Amino acid sequence: MAAQDEEPPSIEHPLLEPDFLERRLYQLKLAGTAANHHTLVCLPTGLGKTTVSLLVTARRLEEVGGKSLMLAPTKPLVQQHADFYREALQIPDEEIVVFTGDVSPDDRAAMWEEATVVMATPQVIENDLVGSRISLSDVTHITFDECHRATGDYAYNYIAERYHADATDPLVTGMSASPGGDEEAILEVCENLGLREVEVMTEEDADVDEFTHDTDVEWERIDLPEEVIEIRDGLNEVIKERLEKLKELGVASSTQPDQSQKDLNRMRAELQKLINNDQSEGFEGMSIHAEIMKLRQAVTLVETQSVEAVCRYFDRQRNQARSSGASKASQRLVSDPRVREAMRKAESFDQLHPKYRKTRMLLAETLGLEGGERVIVFTESRDTAEALTDFLSESFDAKRFVGQGDREGSDGMTQKEQQEVLDQFRGGEFEVLVSTSVAEEGLDVPEVDLVLFYEPVPTAIRSIQRKGRTGRQSEGRVVVLMAEDTRDEAYFWISRRREKEMESELRDLKGAADDLEEELDDSQQALTDFDDDAPESEVKVDGHSENPGAVGDSSSGSGGVSSQPGLREFAGGDGAEDDADGDDGSDGAAEEAVETHEPHAEGDAIEVVADQREMDANIARDLSRREEIEVRLETLDVGDYVCSDRVVVERKSVADFVDSLVGGDRSVFEQVGAMARHYSRPIVIVEGDGLYEQRDVHPNAVRGALSSLAVDFGASVLRTEGEQETTELLAVIAGREQETADREVSVHGEKQSKTLAEQQEYVVSSIAEIGPVTARSLLEEFGTVEAVMIATEDELQEADGVGAVTAERIREVIGSEYTG
């Protein structure tokens, strides 16, 4: 009998704190597989996926050494993992480090060298890999937490590819409670991360069952008051009218206001086709489509959130419509009489929204009558999270938990503030946490008595994550509020169907793990592909396959840029001698170096410095995949890519290029002018199709801008079809500069103050957006900025390039009274 009262046995290991981890057979089984194979671990939320990863990490560090890296999608989750590992592992706390964007790149590089265990957000590790600040060569275990995110361009995929290619002795563990809605999605995650084994535990397993309790899911139907329905119906009438116009254009098949998002996306695609064919109806239709999307958002808020939320939304729309450069969609929206009437009704609505009333009642029931201690309320809207926290604080001790980004009318929370709120909630300092989706994934909030969904969640993954916050140590309760005859109801059925599909898939996955592993073995992204010498980093230039691992290997016919068939002749010899003639106006000493210096030593990396902000594109990542190229990430004062001490490249999509001509904070002329002050060979790459079909800009205006960049600023303007071709072009430019011309990469000085002449040109060019060329002409004619300002229309026309229309516009800007 006495034995029954003893503490449960703990897990013993040389690197684990004694008596810290309870011995659970299912965790040991999962860790046993994951310690020997690249494994996907599927385990219900709250049952210790992190413990499984910890056990594998401890074993690998003891047996193999090296470093361990654990990745998690949010900063609070990263910090939580770090706290757990520091408690559990017998490793000095200073060797278990946290990498987030709050730590400077230089500090991260230094900390990486000394660390044994690194906890990080994936974007930070991706940046450090692309920027060559860290190496994964000695990482012996990497964990991808919430690995269901490993789809599309998410950073997990790039990190996994680099890890399998670079690590001496790699081992990967992927963890999720909800890896995907079907076998295809699960296979994609496994393939992207290089996982070969699949281990699934469900709550039906005997080993797991004793640690779980039932979670009841209740759907509370809410009737909307007549006043709210009137607001919604008024907005829907406007949507129907706008859809009628799109129907006349032939892009809408129905005028029903509850169109699916898929149908709306299809309409947008049809409108884009009209624009691409230079049909003005496309621009008109796109503006109407934008207005429909705004109206639908207002309907969703009033139906599923609160009248307070839609009032906040209308305020933002009014402010946008008043701002300079406001879109026609915004202006039309707030001026429509029916929308104005809906705004008036929303502002005069003085009742308590039924969802607010039901939320307060459920919390009183749980925390008062039933003696509960903690409740989490989840909502999709930050506006609702803030308004609901204020409302609930009148009756309960409630705090909000939202993301870090600030939005108009809404302050985000810093990582420190998030951590403080979670610590207080765990410590019982307050009883109600009102959270947006930031707390869904994996955060170890304490067992709660109630999880309340303010609205249904249509995605099965998120629904499962949220429900996992309750029902761990005792029976829990989940309640979902659903407004009748609204989008809530549609989301309810979608959520029910997808969750059943997910549960079924997990059961099927458990029963068919062997078959799935066979498919992974046959997959194109099987681990042998990652380990092969030539594979992922293989690139093709002009139809020739290049293996960067064999730079200079003439027997294989492959190599770096300068050894590519058809390019060696172009890059070397005569070309270099032509450069030495000095006709290009660059420094003679540099030209002499081309003749007298030997090319880079065989195997030396070509370096490209990329601006940090270019990580939104895939170019820096793709360059970093090549063994012959080393990428360095910096915050550049001018340009996007530096290829040598004389070549800097500004990359613009065709849309960005045209936008920079007609507006924006910094025109392309100012950017290229700054480049030309620092580098002798500025290059502008214009990427994409339809350069002469953007917005309402005449093709001749675009041609004039291109000419000005080349003639007035001495910039080379190059066109590419897309990111892939831009990547190839940058590699060739950097290779020619560094291997053929033997030039070094140099990021030129700090942004310099404009000269007096440049400041004068800048002031005059801003008048009526006349541009730098006309500004110089005016200053040459009149001598001073003051003289330009006081010149008459007739006098202005005496300057080259200034006609009657331009002169009139200049005088209108200078002489008109300011109205604010």
Stockholm file with secondary structure:
# STOCKHOLM 1.0

chainA/1-820         MAAQDEEPPSIEHPLLEPDFLERRLYQLKLAGTAANHHTLVCLPTGLGKTTVSLLVTARRLEEVGGKSLMLAPTKPLVQQHADFYREALQIPDEEIVVFTGDVSPDDRAAMWEEATVVMATPQVIENDLVGSRISLSDVTHITFDECHRATGDYAYNYIAERYHADATDPLVTGMSASPGGDEEAILEVCENLGLREVEVMTEEDADVDEFTHDTDVEWERIDLPEEVIEIRDGLNEVIKERLEKLKELGVASSTQPDQSQKDLNRMRAELQKLINNDQSEGFEGMSIHAEIMKLRQAVTLVETQSVEAVCRYFDRQRNQARSSGASKASQRLVSDPRVREAMRKAESFDQLHPKYRKTRMLLAETLGLEGGERVIVFTESRDTAEALTDFLSESFDAKRFVGQGDREGSDGMTQKEQQEVLDQFRGGEFEVLVSTSVAEEGLDVPEVDLVLFYEPVPTAIRSIQRKGRTGRQSEGRVVVLMAEDTRDEAYFWISRRREKEMESELRDLKGAADDLEEELDDSQQALTDFDDDAPESEVKVDGHSENPGAVGDSSSGSGGVSSQPGLREFAGGDGAEDDADGDDGSDGAAEEAVETHEPHAEGDAIEVVADQREMDANIARDLSRREEIEVRLETLDVGDYVCSDRVVVERKSVADFVDSLVGGDRSVFEQVGAMARHYSRPIVIVEGDGLYEQRDVHPNAVRGALSSLAVDFGASVLRTEGEQETTELLAVIAGREQETADREVSVHGEKQSKTLAEQQEYVVSSIAEIGPVTARSLLEEFGTVEAVMIATEDELQEADGVGAVTAERIREVIGSEYTG
#=GR chainA/1-820 SS CGGGGSCCCBCCCTTBCTTCSBCCHHHHHHHHHHTTSCEEEECCTTSCHHHHHHHHHHHHHHHTCSEEEEECSSHHHHHHHHHHHHHHBSSCGGGEEEECTTSCHHHHHHHHHHCSEEEECHHHHHHHHHTTSCCCTTEEEEEEETGGGCSTTCHHHHHHHHHHHHCSSCCEEEEESCCCSSHHHHHHHHHHHTCCEEEECCTTSHHHHTTCCCEEEEEEEECCCHHHHHHHHHHHHHHHHHHHHHHHTTSCSCCCTTCCHHHHHHHHHHHHHHHHTTCHHHHHHHHHHHHHHHHHHHHHHHHHTCHHHHHHHHHHHHHHHHSTTCCHHHHHHHHCHHHHHHHHHHHHCCSCCHHHHHHHHHHHIIIIITCCCCEEEECSCHHHHHHHHHHHTTTSCEEEECCSCCBTTBCCCCHHHHHHHHHHHHTTSCSEEEECGGGSSSCCCCCBSEEEESSCCSCHHHHHHHHTTBSSSSCEEEEEEEETTSHHHHHHHHHHHHHHHHHHHHHHHHHTHHHHHHHHHHSTTCHHHHHSSSSTTCEEETTEEECGGGTTCTTTTCCSGGGSTTTHHHHSTHHHHHHTTCTTCSCHHHHHHHHHSCCCCTTCCEEEEEEGGGGGSSHHHHHHTSTTEEEEEECCSSCSEECSSSEEEEEEEHHHHHHHHHCSSSCHHHHHHHHHHHCSEEEEEEESSCGGGSTTCCHHHHHHHHHHHHHTSCCEEEEESSHHHHHHHHHHHHHIIIIISCCCCCCCCSCCCCCHHHHHHHHHHTGGGCCHHHHHHHHHHHSSHHHHHHCCHHHHTTSTTCCHHHHHHHHHHHHSCCCC
#=GC SS_cons         CGGGGSCCCBCCCTTBCTTCSBCCHHHHHHHHHHTTSCEEEECCTTSCHHHHHHHHHHHHHHHTCSEEEEECSSHHHHHHHHHHHHHHBSSCGGGEEEECTTSCHHHHHHHHHHCSEEEECHHHHHHHHHTTSCCCTTEEEEEEETGGGCSTTCHHHHHHHHHHHHCSSCCEEEEESCCCSSHHHHHHHHHHHTCCEEEECCTTSHHHHTTCCCEEEEEEEECCCHHHHHHHHHHHHHHHHHHHHHHHTTSCSCCCTTCCHHHHHHHHHHHHHHHHTTCHHHHHHHHHHHHHHHHHHHHHHHHHTCHHHHHHHHHHHHHHHHSTTCCHHHHHHHHCHHHHHHHHHHHHCCSCCHHHHHHHHHHHIIIIITCCCCEEEECSCHHHHHHHHHHHTTTSCEEEECCSCCBTTBCCCCHHHHHHHHHHHHTTSCSEEEECGGGSSSCCCCCBSEEEESSCCSCHHHHHHHHTTBSSSSCEEEEEEEETTSHHHHHHHHHHHHHHHHHHHHHHHHHTHHHHHHHHHHSTTCHHHHHSSSSTTCEEETTEEECGGGTTCTTTTCCSGGGSTTTHHHHSTHHHHHHTTCTTCSCHHHHHHHHHSCCCCTTCCEEEEEEGGGGGSSHHHHHHTSTTEEEEEECCSSCSEECSSSEEEEEEEHHHHHHHHHCSSSCHHHHHHHHHHHCSEEEEEEESSCGGGSTTCCHHHHHHHHHHHHHTSCCEEEEESSHHHHHHHHHHHHHIIIIISCCCCCCCCSCCCCCHHHHHHHHHHTGGGCCHHHHHHHHHHHSSHHHHHHCCHHHHTTSTTCCHHHHHHHHHHHHSCCCC
//
